[in-house]
Amino acid sequence: MSIQDWIKNEVDTNDVVLFMKGTPNFPQCGFSGQVVQILDYVGAPYKGINVLEDDELRHGIKEFTNWPTIPQLYIKGEFIGGCDIIREMFQNQELQGMLSDKGIETTQQPA
């Protein structure tokens, strides 16, 4: 299986996937840490995938979306964005609304 096929499978089979540097319990960069804090705050269940464990994955995820930075968040197979986009969506309540609209249960309800 190619790295692109593996990434597509992860994105397609998990409702919320965060490709990040480090793990949700131990983020290895500030931007990944901010997205983890946001997802934890809204109570969204997600799978964190550490791109630092595999160089092929780290490069492959950037090619998969044609997006140059990590972290990258996917919801129901759709690429949402990186840290700045996720932070802005969270502050505007768009992230919470999107999760709810896509049927993802969170511990925090949208306003």
C-alpha positions as CSV (number, residue, x, y, z in Angstrom):
1,M,0.0,0.0,0.0
2,S,1.4,3.4,-1.0
3,I,1.6,6.2,1.6
4,Q,-1.1,8.1,-0.3
5,D,-3.4,5.1,-0.1
6,W,-2.6,4.7,3.6
7,I,-3.4,8.4,4.3
8,K,-6.6,8.2,2.3
9,N,-7.7,5.1,4.3
10,E,-7.0,6.9,7.6
11,V,-9.0,10.0,6.5
12,D,-11.9,7.9,5.1
13,T,-12.2,5.5,8.1
14,N,-11.9,8.0,11.0
15,D,-14.4,10.7,11.6
16,V,-11.8,13.2,12.8
17,V,-8.1,12.8,12.1
18,L,-5.3,15.2,13.1
19,F,-2.0,14.7,11.3
20,M,0.4,16.4,13.8
21,K,3.9,16.6,15.1
22,G,3.9,14.4,18.2
23,T,0.9,12.8,19.9
24,P,-2.3,14.3,21.5
25,N,-0.7,13.6,24.9
26,F,2.7,15.0,23.9
27,P,2.6,17.5,21.0
28,Q,6.0,18.2,19.6
29,C,5.2,21.7,18.2
30,G,3.1,24.6,19.4
31,F,0.8,24.6,16.4
32,S,-0.1,20.9,16.9
33,G,-0.5,21.6,20.6
34,Q,-3.0,24.4,19.9
35,V,-5.2,22.2,17.7
36,V,-5.1,19.4,20.3
37,Q,-6.2,22.0,22.9
38,I,-9.1,23.1,20.7
39,L,-10.3,19.6,19.9
40,D,-10.0,18.6,23.6
41,Y,-11.8,21.7,24.7
42,V,-14.8,21.1,22.4
43,G,-14.7,17.4,23.3
44,A,-14.4,16.1,19.8
45,P,-13.2,12.4,19.6
46,Y,-10.3,12.3,17.2
47,K,-7.3,10.2,16.1
48,G,-3.9,11.9,16.3
49,I,-1.3,10.6,13.9
50,N,2.3,11.5,14.6
51,V,4.1,12.5,11.3
52,L,7.5,12.6,13.1
53,E,7.5,8.8,13.3
54,D,7.7,8.4,9.6
55,D,9.5,10.6,7.1
56,E,7.5,9.2,4.2
57,L,4.3,10.1,6.0
58,R,5.5,13.6,6.9
59,H,6.2,14.3,3.2
60,G,3.2,12.3,2.0
61,I,0.6,14.2,3.9
62,K,1.8,17.5,2.5
63,E,1.5,16.0,-1.0
64,F,-1.9,14.5,-0.2
65,T,-3.5,17.9,0.4
66,N,-1.0,20.1,-1.4
67,W,-0.8,21.9,1.9
68,P,2.7,22.8,3.1
69,T,2.3,22.7,6.9
70,I,1.4,20.4,9.7
71,P,-0.9,20.0,11.6
72,Q,-3.7,19.1,9.2
73,L,-7.2,18.4,10.4
74,Y,-9.7,16.2,8.5
75,I,-13.4,15.8,9.4
76,K,-15.4,13.1,7.7
77,G,-12.9,12.8,4.9
78,E,-12.7,16.6,4.3
79,F,-9.5,18.5,4.7
80,I,-10.3,21.5,7.0
81,G,-7.0,23.2,7.4
82,G,-4.1,23.9,9.7
83,C,-3.7,25.6,13.0
84,D,-4.6,29.2,12.0
85,I,-7.8,28.1,10.2
86,I,-8.8,25.7,13.0
87,R,-8.2,28.5,15.6
88,E,-10.3,31.0,13.7
89,M,-13.1,28.5,13.1
90,F,-13.1,27.7,16.8
91,Q,-13.2,31.3,17.8
92,N,-16.1,31.9,15.4
93,Q,-17.9,28.8,16.6
94,E,-17.7,27.4,13.0
95,L,-15.7,24.4,14.1
96,Q,-18.2,23.4,16.7
97,G,-21.1,23.9,14.2
98,M,-19.3,21.8,11.5
99,L,-18.7,18.9,13.9
100,S,-22.3,19.0,14.9
101,D,-23.5,19.3,11.3
102,K,-21.4,16.2,10.4
103,G,-23.0,14.2,13.2
104,I,-19.9,14.1,15.4
105,E,-20.8,14.2,19.1
106,T,-18.8,16.6,21.2
107,T,-19.0,17.4,24.9
108,Q,-19.5,21.1,24.1
109,Q,-22.6,22.0,22.2
110,P,-22.5,24.8,19.5
111,A,-23.8,28.2,20.6
